[in-house]
Amino acid sequence: MATTSAPRRTAGTLTAAGDLLRALAAPVRIAIVLQLREGERCVHELVDALAVAQPLISQHLRVLKSAGVVHGERHGREVMYRLVDEHLAHIVVDAVTHVEEGGSAARGEHREEA
């Protein structure tokens, strides 16, 4: 039986993917992505939906924006935020679904690094 290996990725690609995952690795940022998956939102809508203080929402949006996860567009006095693309929502939704379905993290199991 022939085995195939995963395609090799450049160090730059792997580093960028790690940076993206780190940007998504906070519960509030996960919640923001899930909200933006439903459509664009302004800061006060995110504050109301998530019951988190406005300065904290703004701080997390800055992290997500610098990581290229969200884009903000000014409409009058408000900035409307949206996801840059649906791939990002899939990453978050898949992780949340995995945990909700009893994935290893939900059971407290950890795999040893090879």
C-alpha positions in Angstrom: 0.0 0.0 0.0 1.5 3.4 -1.0 1.5 6.2 1.5 1.2 9.8 0.5 2.6 12.6 2.7 1.0 15.9 3.3 2.3 18.7 1.0 5.3 20.5 2.4 4.6 24.1 3.5 7.1 26.9 3.7 8.2 28.1 7.1 6.5 31.5 6.4 3.2 29.8 5.7 3.3 27.8 8.9 4.3 30.9 10.9 1.5 32.9 9.4 -1.0 30.1 10.1 0.2 29.9 13.7 -0.2 33.7 14.1 -3.7 33.4 12.8 -4.6 30.6 15.2 -3.1 32.6 18.1 -5.3 35.6 17.1 -8.4 33.4 17.3 -7.4 31.7 20.5 -9.3 33.9 23.0 -12.9 33.1 24.0 -14.1 36.7 23.4 -12.5 36.7 19.9 -14.2 33.4 19.1 -17.5 34.9 20.2 -16.8 37.9 18.0 -16.1 35.7 15.0 -19.3 33.8 15.6 -21.3 37.0 15.8 -19.7 38.4 12.6 -20.5 35.1 10.9 -24.1 36.2 11.0 -23.4 39.5 9.4 -21.5 42.8 9.9 -21.8 44.4 13.3 -20.6 47.7 15.0 -18.9 47.7 18.4 -22.0 48.6 20.4 -23.9 45.6 18.8 -21.1 43.3 19.8 -21.1 44.8 23.3 -24.8 44.1 23.6 -24.7 40.6 22.1 -21.7 39.5 24.2 -22.2 41.4 27.4 -18.6 42.5 27.4 -17.3 46.0 28.1 -16.7 48.3 25.0 -13.0 48.8 25.6 -12.5 45.1 25.8 -14.4 44.5 22.5 -12.4 47.2 20.8 -9.2 45.7 22.0 -10.1 42.3 20.7 -11.3 43.8 17.4 -7.8 45.4 17.0 -6.2 42.0 17.4 -8.5 40.4 14.9 -8.0 43.3 12.5 -4.2 43.2 12.7 -4.3 39.4 12.1 -6.4 40.0 9.0 -9.5 38.2 10.4 -11.9 41.2 10.4 -12.2 44.4 8.3 -13.7 47.6 9.6 -15.5 50.1 7.4 -16.6 53.5 8.6 -20.3 54.4 8.2 -20.8 57.9 9.6 -19.8 57.8 13.3 -19.7 54.0 13.5 -17.3 51.4 12.1 -19.0 48.3 10.8 -16.9 45.1 11.2 -17.1 42.0 9.0 -15.1 38.8 8.5 -12.5 39.0 5.8 -13.6 35.6 4.4 -15.7 32.5 5.4 -12.6 30.3 5.9 -12.1 32.0 9.2 -15.6 31.3 10.4 -15.2 27.7 9.4 -12.1 27.4 11.6 -13.9 28.7 14.6 -17.2 26.9 14.0 -15.3 23.6 13.5 -13.4 24.0 16.8 -16.6 24.9 18.7 -18.5 22.0 17.2 -15.6 19.6 18.0 -15.8 20.6 21.7 -19.6 20.5 21.8 -19.5 17.0 20.4 -17.2 15.8 23.1 -13.9 16.3 21.4 -10.7 15.5 23.3 -10.3 19.1 24.7 -13.8 18.8 26.2 -12.9 15.6 28.0 -9.6 17.0 29.2 -7.6 14.6 27.2 -4.3 15.7 25.7 -2.2 14.0 23.0 1.5 13.7 23.5 3.6 15.5 20.9 5.4 13.3 18.5 
